[in-house]
């Protein structure tokens, strides 16, 4: 069966397919998951905890996700546009959604190099 | 867990690799893939040989199928005092009463709410506010704010009268003790909030303060990442109150205005729980215009950008 990210607390449980996660943003002591269907969900987990959960549950699929700095985890499948100078990163499926997020120049430079390596 | 927080803003990391900046080159990838294929083929050959040998001595089939072990995710217990709340629930303040070292305490835990500072008169009828308490002290001589104070990025006051600080930057609350902290400049640069108060607990250690009297004490605390406001229900010295916070397991705490300073909390059923003296507002002079508050408002529903 396909792997899901399962985030469980004593009250509720969120189960989401990895490809539906566009990005996860740190929101102080919370994290916000932005989904490809336009839904967002705030979780009482810090971003490091979400990263740990993904790392433990997704097996090889975890490589789909990239932690960028302290405040962002992105799904590399949705990277559409990177502008290092403008510190701009657009995540899109080129059809239904487009999210613009910001990261440091150095982080975006490394992300760009990582994607360039992939095509070699 | 620490390794997952060990990343700087100028670093990236493919999830699963705890070392940041780890970017495999394409050549390395090819070598790795080749090595894995060779190892897998080797294992397959060994397994096939073993299977062929074992078929000669195949055991009788078992009477019962072996039990299948299911691995399920355990709920994550963060060891917080407050309850786990449904992330879609409306904001409210959880109130927990407890006693530590014979000192009765009331612990206020805001849920699904966003903390900011407020300067000046506060609207008690604002339905969005689920917790409010006075933050920085006000000088008796000229009514100015004691210590540095930043409101939505605007510096309202400067100075180091007290070493404890609380900063709210990009919705992240930081409580600590330092004479100089970059969070002050960061709060002005990023439209955040900052104020200073007496330090009570610094990295789990008690901090002593000069004032020796006893009073109702309040503090804003960080305990394992959970932000709490703790109030003593009896008059206590700074030292005893700080010791109680240490015994509660608080990592960092600074004082909030105590005694009869007015504030309130809204519990899940909508009840307003007031503390301090509400009538202090009705005096001839009223409250100083520089009276400041820590305020939690219900977190707005998130919208797609």
Interface residues (C-beta under 8 A of the other chain):
Chain A: X6 X8 X9 X10 X11 X12 X26 X27 X28 X29 X30 X32 X34 X38 X40 X41 X42 X43 X44 X45 X46 X48 X49 X51 X52 X54 X55 X57 X58 X62 X63 X64 X65 X66 X67 X68 X69 X70 X71 X73 X97 X99 X100 X103 X104 X105 X106 X107 X110 X111 X113 X114 X117 X118 X120
Chain B: X1 X4 X5 X7 X8 X9 X10 X11 X12 X13 X14 X15 X16 X21 X23 X24 X25 X26 X73 X74 X75 X76 X77 X83 X84 X85 X86 X87 X112 X170 X171 X172 X173 X225 X226 X227 X299 X302 X303 X304 X305
